[in-house]
Amino acid sequence: MKKRWISWWITNCFWAMLFVLGTIMVWTRKVDGAGAIQTPEVKLISFVVLVLAFVIPLVIQSVWLVVNVRTSK
């Protein structure tokens, strides 16, 4: 494997672990940092915000994947 593929996989693993840890934190907490009680609806809104925050790294990783595929041919 070339260096750019290895770095792509390492970066993807980092973002995946960060997303999983953020999801676990959102769904298991009872009270948020401001002291508001977390209802299922509020947890869902927090999860949607987390997903939207991870759209930017997803787009960057997708572009990086396309570049890697085209340059490795």
mmCIF file as Biopython writes it, N, C-alpha, C and O atoms, coordinates in Angstrom:
data_model
#
loop_
_atom_site.group_PDB
_atom_site.id
_atom_site.type_symbol
_atom_site.label_atom_id
_atom_site.label_alt_id
_atom_site.label_comp_id
_atom_site.label_asym_id
_atom_site.label_entity_id
_atom_site.label_seq_id
_atom_site.pdbx_PDB_ins_code
_atom_site.Cartn_x
_atom_site.Cartn_y
_atom_site.Cartn_z
_atom_site.occupancy
_atom_site.B_iso_or_equiv
_atom_site.auth_seq_id
_atom_site.auth_asym_id
_atom_site.pdbx_PDB_model_num
ATOM 1   N N  . MET A ? 1  ? 0.837   -1.191 0.000   1.0 0.0 1  A 1 
ATOM 2   C CA . MET A ? 1  ? 0.000   0.000  0.000   1.0 0.0 1  A 1 
ATOM 3   C C  . MET A ? 1  ? 0.876   1.247  0.000   1.0 0.0 1  A 1 
ATOM 4   O O  . MET A ? 1  ? 1.948   1.288  0.604   1.0 0.0 1  A 1 
ATOM 5   N N  . LYS A ? 2  ? 0.398   2.215  -0.671  1.0 0.0 2  A 1 
ATOM 6   C CA . LYS A ? 2  ? 1.153   3.449  -0.714  1.0 0.0 2  A 1 
ATOM 7   C C  . LYS A ? 2  ? 0.852   4.286  0.521   1.0 0.0 2  A 1 
ATOM 8   O O  . LYS A ? 2  ? -0.126  4.060  1.234   1.0 0.0 2  A 1 
ATOM 9   N N  . LYS A ? 3  ? 1.718   5.251  0.743   1.0 0.0 3  A 1 
ATOM 10  C CA . LYS A ? 3  ? 1.617   6.085  1.939   1.0 0.0 3  A 1 
ATOM 11  C C  . LYS A ? 3  ? 0.287   6.839  2.008   1.0 0.0 3  A 1 
ATOM 12  O O  . LYS A ? 3  ? -0.286  6.991  3.087   1.0 0.0 3  A 1 
ATOM 13  N N  . ARG A ? 4  ? -0.202  7.308  0.863   1.0 0.0 4  A 1 
ATOM 14  C CA . ARG A ? 4  ? -1.460  8.072  0.889   1.0 0.0 4  A 1 
ATOM 15  C C  . ARG A ? 4  ? -2.655  7.191  1.244   1.0 0.0 4  A 1 
ATOM 16  O O  . ARG A ? 4  ? -3.606  7.671  1.861   1.0 0.0 4  A 1 
ATOM 17  N N  . TRP A ? 5  ? -2.625  5.904  0.863   1.0 0.0 5  A 1 
ATOM 18  C CA . TRP A ? 5  ? -3.714  4.997  1.239   1.0 0.0 5  A 1 
ATOM 19  C C  . TRP A ? 5  ? -3.676  4.692  2.727   1.0 0.0 5  A 1 
ATOM 20  O O  . TRP A ? 5  ? -4.716  4.644  3.382   1.0 0.0 5  A 1 
ATOM 21  N N  . ILE A ? 6  ? -2.488  4.490  3.255   1.0 0.0 6  A 1 
ATOM 22  C CA . ILE A ? 6  ? -2.361  4.211  4.691   1.0 0.0 6  A 1 
ATOM 23  C C  . ILE A ? 6  ? -2.845  5.404  5.499   1.0 0.0 6  A 1 
ATOM 24  O O  . ILE A ? 6  ? -3.569  5.239  6.480   1.0 0.0 6  A 1 
ATOM 25  N N  . SER A ? 7  ? -2.449  6.604  5.091   1.0 0.0 7  A 1 
ATOM 26  C CA . SER A ? 7  ? -2.900  7.792  5.822   1.0 0.0 7  A 1 
ATOM 27  C C  . SER A ? 7  ? -4.405  7.993  5.671   1.0 0.0 7  A 1 
ATOM 28  O O  . SER A ? 7  ? -5.056  8.483  6.593   1.0 0.0 7  A 1 
ATOM 29  N N  . TRP A ? 8  ? -4.965  7.618  4.517   1.0 0.0 8  A 1 
ATOM 30  C CA . TRP A ? 8  ? -6.415  7.725  4.335   1.0 0.0 8  A 1 
ATOM 31  C C  . TRP A ? 8  ? -7.145  6.789  5.297   1.0 0.0 8  A 1 
ATOM 32  O O  . TRP A ? 8  ? -8.132  7.184  5.917   1.0 0.0 8  A 1 
ATOM 33  N N  . TRP A ? 9  ? -6.661  5.546  5.424   1.0 0.0 9  A 1 
ATOM 34  C CA . TRP A ? 9  ? -7.289  4.591  6.337   1.0 0.0 9  A 1 
ATOM 35  C C  . TRP A ? 9  ? -7.148  5.025  7.789   1.0 0.0 9  A 1 
ATOM 36  O O  . TRP A ? 9  ? -8.098  4.904  8.562   1.0 0.0 9  A 1 
ATOM 37  N N  . ILE A ? 10 ? -5.989  5.522  8.168   1.0 0.0 10 A 1 
ATOM 38  C CA . ILE A ? 10 ? -5.786  5.980  9.543   1.0 0.0 10 A 1 
ATOM 39  C C  . ILE A ? 10 ? -6.726  7.139  9.854   1.0 0.0 10 A 1 
ATOM 40  O O  . ILE A ? 10 ? -7.337  7.178  10.921  1.0 0.0 10 A 1 
ATOM 41  N N  . THR A ? 11 ? -6.839  8.075  8.928   1.0 0.0 11 A 1 
ATOM 42  C CA . THR A ? 11 ? -7.733  9.214  9.132   1.0 0.0 11 A 1 
ATOM 43  C C  . THR A ? 11 ? -9.185  8.766  9.218   1.0 0.0 11 A 1 
ATOM 44  O O  . THR A ? 11 ? -9.934  9.270  10.054  1.0 0.0 11 A 1 
ATOM 45  N N  . ASN A ? 12 ? -9.596  7.830  8.371   1.0 0.0 12 A 1 
ATOM 46  C CA . ASN A ? 12 ? -10.965 7.315  8.434   1.0 0.0 12 A 1 
ATOM 47  C C  . ASN A ? 12 ? -11.244 6.625  9.760   1.0 0.0 12 A 1 
ATOM 48  O O  . ASN A ? 12 ? -12.316 6.803  10.338  1.0 0.0 12 A 1 
ATOM 49  N N  . CYS A ? 13 ? -10.297 5.845  10.244  1.0 0.0 13 A 1 
ATOM 50  C CA . CYS A ? 13 ? -10.473 5.178  11.542  1.0 0.0 13 A 1 
ATOM 51  C C  . CYS A ? 13 ? -10.606 6.200  12.664  1.0 0.0 13 A 1 
ATOM 52  O O  . CYS A ? 13 ? -11.423 6.029  13.569  1.0 0.0 13 A 1 
ATOM 53  N N  . PHE A ? 14 ? -9.805  7.261  12.608  1.0 0.0 14 A 1 
ATOM 54  C CA . PHE A ? 14 ? -9.890  8.320  13.612  1.0 0.0 14 A 1 
ATOM 55  C C  . PHE A ? 14 ? -11.277 8.956  13.613  1.0 0.0 14 A 1 
ATOM 56  O O  . PHE A ? 14 ? -11.889 9.094  14.672  1.0 0.0 14 A 1 
ATOM 57  N N  . TRP A ? 15 ? -11.782 9.345  12.440  1.0 0.0 15 A 1 
ATOM 58  C CA . TRP A ? 15 ? -13.095 9.986  12.360  1.0 0.0 15 A 1 
ATOM 59  C C  . TRP A ? 15 ? -14.214 9.033  12.765  1.0 0.0 15 A 1 
ATOM 60  O O  . TRP A ? 15 ? -15.182 9.450  13.401  1.0 0.0 15 A 1 
ATOM 61  N N  . ALA A ? 16 ? -14.090 7.763  12.404  1.0 0.0 16 A 1 
ATOM 62  C CA . ALA A ? 16 ? -15.110 6.780  12.786  1.0 0.0 16 A 1 
ATOM 63  C C  . ALA A ? 16 ? -15.149 6.602  14.300  1.0 0.0 16 A 1 
ATOM 64  O O  . ALA A ? 16 ? -16.228 6.559  14.893  1.0 0.0 16 A 1 
ATOM 65  N N  . MET A ? 17 ? -13.979 6.497  14.929  1.0 0.0 17 A 1 
ATOM 66  C CA . MET A ? 17 ? -13.944 6.357  16.391  1.0 0.0 17 A 1 
ATOM 67  C C  . MET A ? 17 ? -14.496 7.600  17.071  1.0 0.0 17 A 1 
ATOM 68  O O  . MET A ? 17 ? -15.226 7.500  18.057  1.0 0.0 17 A 1 
ATOM 69  N N  . LEU A ? 18 ? -14.151 8.775  16.545  1.0 0.0 18 A 1 
ATOM 70  C CA . LEU A ? 18 ? -14.659 10.019 17.113  1.0 0.0 18 A 1 
ATOM 71  C C  . LEU A ? 18 ? -16.181 10.091 16.995  1.0 0.0 18 A 1 
ATOM 72  O O  . LEU A ? 18 ? -16.855 10.538 17.923  1.0 0.0 18 A 1 
ATOM 73  N N  . PHE A ? 19 ? -16.722 9.655  15.861  1.0 0.0 19 A 1 
ATOM 74  C CA . PHE A ? 19 ? -18.170 9.658  15.668  1.0 0.0 19 A 1 
ATOM 75  C C  . PHE A ? 19 ? -18.855 8.675  16.614  1.0 0.0 19 A 1 
ATOM 76  O O  . PHE A ? 19 ? -19.888 8.996  17.202  1.0 0.0 19 A 1 
ATOM 77  N N  . VAL A ? 20 ? -18.285 7.484  16.763  1.0 0.0 20 A 1 
ATOM 78  C CA . VAL A ? 20 ? -18.874 6.480  17.660  1.0 0.0 20 A 1 
ATOM 79  C C  . VAL A ? 20 ? -18.846 6.977  19.102  1.0 0.0 20 A 1 
ATOM 80  O O  . VAL A ? 20 ? -19.837 6.849  19.820  1.0 0.0 20 A 1 
ATOM 81  N N  . LEU A ? 21 ? -17.724 7.541  19.529  1.0 0.0 21 A 1 
ATOM 82  C CA . LEU A ? 21 ? -17.641 8.059  20.898  1.0 0.0 21 A 1 
ATOM 83  C C  . LEU A ? 21 ? -18.616 9.212  21.120  1.0 0.0 21 A 1 
ATOM 84  O O  . LEU A ? 21 ? -19.240 9.300  22.177  1.0 0.0 21 A 1 
ATOM 85  N N  . GLY A ? 22 ? -18.752 10.094 20.133  1.0 0.0 22 A 1 
ATOM 86  C CA . GLY A ? 22 ? -19.712 11.193 20.247  1.0 0.0 22 A 1 
ATOM 87  C C  . GLY A ? 22 ? -21.144 10.690 20.308  1.0 0.0 22 A 1 
ATOM 88  O O  . GLY A ? 22 ? -21.961 11.220 21.062  1.0 0.0 22 A 1 
ATOM 89  N N  . THR A ? 23 ? -21.451 9.676  19.520  1.0 0.0 23 A 1 
ATOM 90  C CA . THR A ? 23 ? -22.792 9.092  19.532  1.0 0.0 23 A 1 
ATOM 91  C C  . THR A ? 23 ? -23.093 8.439  20.873  1.0 0.0 23 A 1 
ATOM 92  O O  . THR A ? 23 ? -24.183 8.606  21.419  1.0 0.0 23 A 1 
ATOM 93  N N  . ILE A ? 24 ? -22.133 7.700  21.402  1.0 0.0 24 A 1 
ATOM 94  C CA . ILE A ? 24 ? -22.326 7.076  22.716  1.0 0.0 24 A 1 
ATOM 95  C C  . ILE A ? 24 ? -22.552 8.138  23.780  1.0 0.0 24 A 1 
ATOM 96  O O  . ILE A ? 24 ? -23.419 7.993  24.641  1.0 0.0 24 A 1 
ATOM 97  N N  . MET A ? 25 ? -21.763 9.210  23.715  1.0 0.0 25 A 1 
ATOM 98  C CA . MET A ? 25 ? -21.918 10.278 24.701  1.0 0.0 25 A 1 
ATOM 99  C C  . MET A ? 25 ? -23.306 10.919 24.607  1.0 0.0 25 A 1 
ATOM 100 O O  . MET A ? 25 ? -23.943 11.177 25.629  1.0 0.0 25 A 1 
ATOM 101 N N  . VAL A ? 26 ? -23.769 11.173 23.391  1.0 0.0 26 A 1 
ATOM 102 C CA . VAL A ? 26 ? -25.075 11.815 23.209  1.0 0.0 26 A 1 
ATOM 103 C C  . VAL A ? 26 ? -26.201 10.922 23.723  1.0 0.0 26 A 1 
ATOM 104 O O  . VAL A ? 26 ? -27.116 11.415 24.384  1.0 0.0 26 A 1 
ATOM 105 N N  . TRP A ? 27 ? -26.157 9.629  23.439  1.0 0.0 27 A 1 
ATOM 106 C CA . TRP A ? 27 ? -27.275 8.752  23.779  1.0 0.0 27 A 1 
ATOM 107 C C  . TRP A ? 27 ? -27.256 8.246  25.211  1.0 0.0 27 A 1 
ATOM 108 O O  . TRP A ? 27 ? -28.287 7.780  25.696  1.0 0.0 27 A 1 
ATOM 109 N N  . THR A ? 28 ? -26.124 8.316  25.910  1.0 0.0 28 A 1 
ATOM 110 C CA . THR A ? 28 ? -26.082 7.777  27.272  1.0 0.0 28 A 1 
ATOM 111 C C  . THR A ? 28 ? -26.162 8.834  28.361  1.0 0.0 28 A 1 
ATOM 112 O O  . THR A ? 28 ? -26.396 8.492  29.520  1.0 0.0 28 A 1 
ATOM 113 N N  . ARG A ? 29 ? -25.978 10.091 28.034  1.0 0.0 29 A 1 
ATOM 114 C CA . ARG A ? 29 ? -25.998 11.106 29.090  1.0 0.0 29 A 1 
ATOM 115 C C  . ARG A ? 29 ? -27.430 11.417 29.518  1.0 0.0 29 A 1 
ATOM 116 O O  . ARG A ? 29 ? -28.363 11.384 28.715  1.0 0.0 29 A 1 
ATOM 117 N N  . LYS A ? 30 ? -27.570 11.712 30.777  1.0 0.0 30 A 1 
ATOM 118 C CA . LYS A ? 30 ? -28.889 12.054 31.329  1.0 0.0 30 A 1 
ATOM 119 C C  . LYS A ? 30 ? -29.101 13.565 31.365  1.0 0.0 30 A 1 
ATOM 120 O O  . LYS A ? 30 ? -30.221 14.051 31.205  1.0 0.0 30 A 1 
ATOM 121 N N  . VAL A ? 31 ? -27.994 14.310 31.580  1.0 0.0 31 A 1 
ATOM 122 C CA . VAL A ? 31 ? -28.051 15.769 31.688  1.0 0.0 31 A 1 
ATOM 123 C C  . VAL A ? 31 ? -26.912 16.335 30.842  1.0 0.0 31 A 1 
ATOM 124 O O  . VAL A ? 31 ? -25.800 15.809 30.872  1.0 0.0 31 A 1 
ATOM 125 N N  . ASP A ? 32 ? -27.181 17.399 30.090  1.0 0.0 32 A 1 
ATOM 126 C CA . ASP A ? 32 ? -26.105 17.983 29.288  1.0 0.0 32 A 1 
ATOM 127 C C  . ASP A ? 32 ? -25.295 18.983 30.108  1.0 0.0 32 A 1 
ATOM 128 O O  . ASP A ? 32 ? -25.531 19.142 31.305  1.0 0.0 32 A 1 
ATOM 129 N N  . GLY A ? 33 ? -24.354 19.646 29.476  1.0 0.0 33 A 1 
ATOM 130 C CA . GLY A ? 33 ? -23.454 20.563 30.171  1.0 0.0 33 A 1 
ATOM 131 C C  . GLY A ? 33 ? -24.156 21.761 30.784  1.0 0.0 33 A 1 
ATOM 132 O O  . GLY A ? 33 ? -23.649 22.338 31.746  1.0 0.0 33 A 1 
ATOM 133 N N  . ALA A ? 34 ? -25.300 22.146 30.259  1.0 0.0 34 A 1 
ATOM 134 C CA . ALA A ? 34 ? -26.044 23.282 30.791  1.0 0.0 34 A 1 
ATOM 135 C C  . ALA A ? 34 ? -27.008 22.874 31.895  1.0 0.0 34 A 1 
ATOM 136 O O  . ALA A ? 34 ? -27.673 23.728 32.481  1.0 0.0 34 A 1 
ATOM 137 N N  . GLY A ? 35 ? -27.090 21.585 32.185  1.0 0.0 35 A 1 
ATOM 138 C CA . GLY A ? 35 ? -27.972 21.098 33.235  1.0 0.0 35 A 1 
ATOM 139 C C  . GLY A ? 35 ? -29.362 20.723 32.755  1.0 0.0 35 A 1 
ATOM 140 O O  . GLY A ? 35 ? -30.226 20.399 33.570  1.0 0.0 35 A 1 
ATOM 141 N N  . ALA A ? 36 ? -29.596 20.760 31.457  1.0 0.0 36 A 1 
ATOM 142 C CA . ALA A ? 36 ? -30.904 20.399 30.913  1.0 0.0 36 A 1 
ATOM 143 C C  . ALA A ? 36 ? -31.034 18.880 30.858  1.0 0.0 36 A 1 
ATOM 144 O O  . ALA A ? 36 ? -30.110 18.179 30.445  1.0 0.0 36 A 1 
ATOM 145 N N  . ILE A ? 37 ? -32.186 18.389 31.278  1.0 0.0 37 A 1 
ATOM 146 C CA . ILE A ? 37 ? -32.444 16.949 31.236  1.0 0.0 37 A 1 
ATOM 147 C C  . ILE A ? 37 ? -32.618 16.528 29.778  1.0 0.0 37 A 1 
ATOM 148 O O  . ILE A ? 37 ? -33.299 17.197 29.000  1.0 0.0 37 A 1 
ATOM 149 N N  . GLN A ? 38 ? -31.994 15.414 29.427  1.0 0.0 38 A 1 
ATOM 150 C CA . GLN A ? 38 ? -32.006 14.940 28.049  1.0 0.0 38 A 1 
ATOM 151 C C  . GLN A ? 38 ? -33.180 13.988 27.810  1.0 0.0 38 A 1 
ATOM 152 O O  . GLN A ? 38 ? -33.180 12.853 28.288  1.0 0.0 38 A 1 
ATOM 153 N N  . THR A ? 39 ? -34.163 14.458 27.074  1.0 0.0 39 A 1 
ATOM 154 C CA . THR A ? 39 ? -35.280 13.617 26.661  1.0 0.0 39 A 1 
ATOM 155 C C  . THR A ? 39 ? -34.892 12.938 25.350  1.0 0.0 39 A 1 
ATOM 156 O O  . THR A ? 39 ? -33.918 13.345 24.715  1.0 0.0 39 A 1 
ATOM 157 N N  . PRO A ? 40 ? -35.630 11.914 24.933  1.0 0.0 40 A 1 
ATOM 158 C CA . PRO A ? 40 ? -35.303 11.282 23.642  1.0 0.0 40 A 1 
ATOM 159 C C  . PRO A ? 40 ? -35.327 12.260 22.464  1.0 0.0 40 A 1 
ATOM 160 O O  . PRO A ? 40 ? -34.538 12.124 21.530  1.0 0.0 40 A 1 
ATOM 161 N N  . GLU A ? 41 ? -36.219 13.232 22.505  1.0 0.0 41 A 1 
ATOM 162 C CA . GLU A ? 41 ? -36.284 14.206 21.421  1.0 0.0 41 A 1 
ATOM 163 C C  . GLU A ? 41 ? -35.043 15.084 21.390  1.0 0.0 41 A 1 
ATOM 164 O O  . GLU A ? 41 ? -34.500 15.361 20.321  1.0 0.0 41 A 1 
ATOM 165 N N  . VAL A ? 42 ? -34.595 15.520 22.558  1.0 0.0 42 A 1 
ATOM 166 C CA . VAL A ? 42 ? -33.393 16.355 22.637  1.0 0.0 42 A 1 
ATOM 167 C C  . VAL A ? 42 ? -32.162 15.543 22.241  1.0 0.0 42 A 1 
ATOM 168 O O  . VAL A ? 42 ? -31.255 16.065 21.594  1.0 0.0 42 A 1 
ATOM 169 N N  . LYS A ? 43 ? -32.130 14.278 22.625  1.0 0.0 43 A 1 
ATOM 170 C CA . LYS A ? 43 ? -31.012 13.416 22.227  1.0 0.0 43 A 1 
ATOM 171 C C  . LYS A ? 43 ? -30.978 13.255 20.715  1.0 0.0 43 A 1 
ATOM 172 O O  . LYS A ? 43 ? -29.903 13.253 20.115  1.0 0.0 43 A 1 
ATOM 173 N N  . LEU A ? 44 ? -32.139 13.120 20.096  1.0 0.0 44 A 1 
ATOM 174 C CA . LEU A ? 44 ? -32.202 12.992 18.644  1.0 0.0 44 A 1 
ATOM 175 C C  . LEU A ? 44 ? -31.712 14.268 17.956  1.0 0.0 44 A 1 
ATOM 176 O O  . LEU A ? 44 ? -30.982 14.201 16.967  1.0 0.0 44 A 1 
ATOM 177 N N  . ILE A ? 45 ? -32.108 15.413 18.473  1.0 0.0 45 A 1 
ATOM 178 C CA . ILE A ? 45 ? -31.636 16.685 17.917  1.0 0.0 45 A 1 
ATOM 179 C C  . ILE A ? 45 ? -30.122 16.799 18.066  1.0 0.0 45 A 1 
ATOM 180 O O  . ILE A ? 45 ? -29.436 17.235 17.142  1.0 0.0 45 A 1 
ATOM 181 N N  . SER A ? 46 ? -29.603 16.411 19.220  1.0 0.0 46 A 1 
ATOM 182 C CA . SER A ? 46 ? -28.152 16.439 19.433  1.0 0.0 46 A 1 
ATOM 183 C C  . SER A ? 46 ? -27.441 15.500 18.473  1.0 0.0 46 A 1 
ATOM 184 O O  . SER A ? 46 ? -26.367 15.826 17.966  1.0 0.0 46 A 1 
ATOM 185 N N  . PHE A ? 47 ? -28.027 14.345 18.220  1.0 0.0 47 A 1 
ATOM 186 C CA . PHE A ? 47 ? -27.435 13.394 17.281  1.0 0.0 47 A 1 
ATOM 187 C C  . PHE A ? 47 ? -27.434 13.950 15.862  1.0 0.0 47 A 1 
ATOM 188 O O  . PHE A ? 47 ? -26.458 13.778 15.132  1.0 0.0 47 A 1 
ATOM 189 N N  . VAL A ? 48 ? -28.513 14.613 15.464  1.0 0.0 48 A 1 
ATOM 190 C CA . VAL A ? 48 ? -28.581 15.213 14.128  1.0 0.0 48 A 1 
ATOM 191 C C  . VAL A ? 48 ? -27.510 16.294 13.983  1.0 0.0 48 A 1 
ATOM 192 O O  . VAL A ? 48 ? -26.876 16.403 12.933  1.0 0.0 48 A 1 
ATOM 193 N N  . VAL A ? 49 ? -27.307 17.088 15.027  1.0 0.0 49 A 1 
ATOM 194 C CA . VAL A ? 49 ? -26.253 18.106 14.998  1.0 0.0 49 A 1 
ATOM 195 C C  . VAL A ? 49 ? -24.886 17.445 14.855  1.0 0.0 49 A 1 
ATOM 196 O O  . VAL A ? 49 ? -24.031 17.934 14.116  1.0 0.0 49 A 1 
ATOM 197 N N  . LEU A ? 50 ? -24.680 16.333 15.560  1.0 0.0 50 A 1 
ATOM 198 C CA . LEU A ? 50 ? -23.421 15.592 15.451  1.0 0.0 50 A 1 
ATOM 199 C C  . LEU A ? 50 ? -23.222 15.065 14.031  1.0 0.0 50 A 1 
ATOM 200 O O  . LEU A ? 50 ? -22.123 15.152 13.483  1.0 0.0 50 A 1 
ATOM 201 N N  . VAL A ? 51 ? -24.273 14.523 13.442  1.0 0.0 51 A 1 
ATOM 202 C CA . VAL A ? 51 ? -24.185 14.017 12.064  1.0 0.0 51 A 1 
ATOM 203 C C  . VAL A ? 51 ? -23.858 15.155 11.101  1.0 0.0 51 A 1 
ATOM 204 O O  . VAL A ? 51 ? -23.017 14.995 10.215  1.0 0.0 51 A 1 
ATOM 205 N N  . LEU A ? 52 ? -24.511 16.291 11.267  1.0 0.0 52 A 1 
ATOM 206 C CA . LEU A ? 52 ? -24.235 17.430 10.391  1.0 0.0 52 A 1 
ATOM 207 C C  . LEU A ? 52 ? -22.797 17.916 10.547  1.0 0.0 52 A 1 
ATOM 208 O O  . LEU A ? 52 ? -22.185 18.360 9.576   1.0 0.0 52 A 1 
ATOM 209 N N  . ALA A ? 53 ? -22.257 17.836 11.754  1.0 0.0 53 A 1 
ATOM 210 C CA . ALA A ? 53 ? -20.864 18.238 11.971  1.0 0.0 53 A 1 
ATOM 211 C C  . ALA A ? 53 ? -19.900 17.289 11.276  1.0 0.0 53 A 1 
ATOM 212 O O  . ALA A ? 53 ? -18.798 17.692 10.904  1.0 0.0 53 A 1 
ATOM 213 N N  . PHE A ? 54 ? -20.297 16.040 11.096  1.0 0.0 54 A 1 
ATOM 214 C CA . PHE A ? 54 ? -19.425 15.064 10.458  1.0 0.0 54 A 1 
ATOM 215 C C  . PHE A ? 54 ? -19.613 15.000 8.942   1.0 0.0 54 A 1 
ATOM 216 O O  . PHE A ? 54 ? -18.961 14.194 8.278   1.0 0.0 54 A 1 
ATOM 217 N N  . VAL A ? 55 ? -20.483 15.826 8.393   1.0 0.0 55 A 1 
ATOM 218 C CA . VAL A ? 55 ? -20.653 15.855 6.941   1.0 0.0 55 A 1 
ATOM 219 C C  . VAL A ? 55 ? -19.412 16.454 6.276   1.0 0.0 55 A 1 
ATOM 220 O O  . VAL A ? 55 ? -18.987 15.979 5.223   1.0 0.0 55 A 1 
ATOM 221 N N  . ILE A ? 56 ? -18.835 17.480 6.873   1.0 0.0 56 A 1 
ATOM 222 C CA . ILE A ? 56 ? -17.653 18.126 6.289   1.0 0.0 56 A 1 
ATOM 223 C C  . ILE A ? 56 ? -16.481 17.150 6.195   1.0 0.0 56 A 1 
ATOM 224 O O  . ILE A ? 56 ? -15.898 17.025 5.118   1.0 0.0 56 A 1 
ATOM 225 N N  . PRO A ? 57 ? -16.106 16.443 7.282   1.0 0.0 57 A 1 
ATOM 226 C CA . PRO A ? 57 ? -15.032 15.454 7.133   1.0 0.0 57 A 1 
ATOM 227 C C  . PRO A ? 57 ? -15.386 14.341 6.142   1.0 0.0 57 A 1 
ATOM 228 O O  . PRO A ? 57 ? -14.505 13.818 5.460   1.0 0.0 57 A 1 
ATOM 229 N N  . LEU A ? 58 ? -16.662 13.978 6.059   1.0 0.0 58 A 1 
ATOM 230 C CA . LEU A ? 58 ? -17.081 12.949 5.105   1.0 0.0 58 A 1 
ATOM 231 C C  . LEU A ? 58 ? -16.840 13.397 3.664   1.0 0.0 58 A 1 
ATOM 232 O O  . LEU A ? 58 ? -16.374 12.616 2.834   1.0 0.0 58 A 1 
ATOM 233 N N  . VAL A ? 59 ? -17.157 14.642 3.376   1.0 0.0 59 A 1 
ATOM 234 C CA . VAL A ? 59 ? -16.929 15.175 2.033   1.0 0.0 59 A 1 
ATOM 235 C C  . VAL A ? 59 ? -15.431 15.222 1.728   1.0 0.0 59 A 1 
ATOM 236 O O  . VAL A ? 59 ? -15.004 14.849 0.635   1.0 0.0 59 A 1 
ATOM 237 N N  . ILE A ? 60 ? -14.645 15.675 2.689   1.0 0.0 60 A 1 
ATOM 238 C CA . ILE A ? 60 ? -13.196 15.741 2.488   1.0 0.0 60 A 1 
ATOM 239 C C  . ILE A ? 60 ? -12.623 14.348 2.262   1.0 0.0 60 A 1 
ATOM 240 O O  . ILE A ? 60 ? -11.790 14.158 1.376   1.0 0.0 60 A 1 
ATOM 241 N N  . GLN A ? 61 ? -13.058 13.378 3.051   1.0 0.0 61 A 1 
ATOM 242 C CA . GLN A ? 61 ? -12.568 12.010 2.891   1.0 0.0 61 A 1 
ATOM 243 C C  . GLN A ? 61 ? -13.001 11.421 1.548   1.0 0.0 61 A 1 
ATOM 244 O O  . GLN A ? 61 ? -12.251 10.658 0.938   1.0 0.0 61 A 1 
ATOM 245 N N  . SER A ? 62 ? -14.188 11.763 1.089   1.0 0.0 62 A 1 
ATOM 246 C CA . SER A ? 62 ? -14.659 11.263 -0.208  1.0 0.0 62 A 1 
ATOM 247 C C  . SER A ? 62 ? -13.820 11.828 -1.352  1.0 0.0 62 A 1 
ATOM 248 O O  . SER A ? 62 ? -13.457 11.103 -2.279  1.0 0.0 62 A 1 
ATOM 249 N N  . VAL A ? 63 ? -13.517 13.113 -1.285  1.0 0.0 63 A 1 
ATOM 250 C CA . VAL A ? 63 ? -12.664 13.719 -2.308  1.0 0.0 63 A 1 
ATOM 251 C C  . VAL A ? 63 ? -11.278 13.087 -2.269  1.0 0.0 63 A 1 
ATOM 252 O O  . VAL A ? 63 ? -10.691 12.801 -3.313  1.0 0.0 63 A 1 
ATOM 253 N N  . TRP A ? 64 ? -10.759 12.872 -1.067  1.0 0.0 64 A 1 
ATOM 254 C CA . TRP A ? 64 ? -9.447  12.250 -0.910  1.0 0.0 64 A 1 
ATOM 255 C C  . TRP A ? 64 ? -9.449  10.834 -1.499  1.0 0.0 64 A 1 
ATOM 256 O O  . TRP A ? 64 ? -8.467  10.415 -2.112  1.0 0.0 64 A 1 
ATOM 257 N N  . LEU A ? 65 ? -10.544 10.105 -1.314  1.0 0.0 65 A 1 
ATOM 258 C CA . LEU A ? 65 ? -10.668 8.762  -1.880  1.0 0.0 65 A 1 
ATOM 259 C C  . LEU A ? 65 ? -10.622 8.802  -3.405  1.0 0.0 65 A 1 
ATOM 260 O O  . LEU A ? 65 ? -9.922  8.004  -4.028  1.0 0.0 65 A 1 
ATOM 261 N N  . VAL A ? 66 ? -11.359 9.717  -3.996  1.0 0.0 66 A 1 
ATOM 262 C CA . VAL A ? 66 ? -11.378 9.831  -5.453  1.0 0.0 66 A 1 
ATOM 263 C C  . VAL A ? 66 ? -9.981  10.171 -5.973  1.0 0.0 66 A 1 
ATOM 264 O O  . VAL A ? 66 ? -9.535  9.609  -6.973  1.0 0.0 66 A 1 
ATOM 265 N N  . VAL A ? 67 ? -9.299  11.080 -5.301  1.0 0.0 67 A 1 
ATOM 266 C CA . VAL A ? 67 ? -7.940  11.439 -5.711  1.0 0.0 67 A 1 
ATOM 267 C C  . VAL A ? 67 ? -7.020  10.228 -5.602  1.0 0.0 67 A 1 
ATOM 268 O O  . VAL A ? 67 ? -6.214  9.985  -6.501  1.0 0.0 67 A 1 
ATOM 269 N N  . ASN A ? 68 ? -7.126  9.468  -4.523  1.0 0.0 68 A 1 
ATOM 270 C CA . ASN A ? 68 ? -6.290  8.277  -4.355  1.0 0.0 68 A 1 
ATOM 271 C C  . ASN A ? 68 ? -6.562  7.235  -5.435  1.0 0.0 68 A 1 
ATOM 272 O O  . ASN A ? 68 ? -5.631  6.625  -5.961  1.0 0.0 68 A 1 
ATOM 273 N N  . VAL A ? 69 ? -7.821  7.034  -5.762  1.0 0.0 69 A 1 
ATOM 274 C CA . VAL A ? 69 ? -8.168  6.038  -6.778  1.0 0.0 69 A 1 
ATOM 275 C C  . VAL A ? 69 ? -7.631  6.459  -8.142  1.0 0.0 69 A 1 
ATOM 276 O O  . VAL A ? 69 ? -7.079  5.639  -8.876  1.0 0.0 69 A 1 
ATOM 277 N N  . ARG A ? 70 ? -7.792  7.720  -8.474  1.0 0.0 70 A 1 
ATOM 278 C CA . ARG A ? 70 ? -7.343  8.183  -9.794  1.0 0.0 70 A 1 
ATOM 279 C C  . ARG A ? 70 ? -5.825  8.207  -9.919  1.0 0.0 70 A 1 
ATOM 280 O O  . ARG A ? 70 ? -5.293  7.923  -10.993 1.0 0.0 70 A 1 
ATOM 281 N N  . THR A ? 71 ? -5.125  8.537  -8.852  1.0 0.0 71 A 1 
ATOM 282 C CA . THR A ? 71 ? -3.664  8.612  -8.949  1.0 0.0 71 A 1 
ATOM 283 C C  . THR A ? 71 ? -2.998  7.248  -8.837  1.0 0.0 71 A 1 
ATOM 284 O O  . THR A ? 71 ? -1.844  7.097  -9.237  1.0 0.0 71 A 1 
ATOM 285 N N  . SER A ? 72 ? -3.697  6.256  -8.303  1.0 0.0 72 A 1 
ATOM 286 C CA . SER A ? 72 ? -3.075  4.939  -8.169  1.0 0.0 72 A 1 
ATOM 287 C C  . SER A ? 72 ? -3.230  4.081  -9.424  1.0 0.0 72 A 1 
ATOM 288 O O  . SER A ? 72 ? -2.684  2.979  -9.485  1.0 0.0 72 A 1 
ATOM 289 N N  . LYS A ? 73 ? -3.956  4.561  -10.412 1.0 0.0 73 A 1 
ATOM 290 C CA . LYS A ? 73 ? -4.130  3.800  -11.666 1.0 0.0 73 A 1 
ATOM 291 C C  . LYS A ? 73 ? -2.952  3.985  -12.580 1.0 0.0 73 A 1 
ATOM 292 O O  . LYS A ? 73 ? -2.926  3.422  -13.675 1.0 0.0 73 A 1 
#
